[in-house]
Amino acid sequence: MSNNQKLFFVLILIPLIIALVFVFNTDFLIPAGFVLGVDGVVVSRNLYVIFILYLITKVIFQFTGSKKD
């Protein structure tokens, strides 16, 4: 694994971990005074799930595309 690949995985894993924290801990998504804003929480969680799936596909394409025969 080259240094570029290590840097790629570090730069992908950091936002992936942050997005996972936001998905599982919804207290960060609800600002003060908007406790009844459930629709916004649902939308933001769905956007985070889409972003997580995008990052996972980038990692998969990095694994499959970097093979040298």
Secondary structure, 3 states (H helix, E strand, C coil): CCHHHHHHHHHHHHHHHHHHHHHHCHHHCCCCCCCCCHHHHHHHHHHHHHHHHHHHHHHHHHHHHCCCC
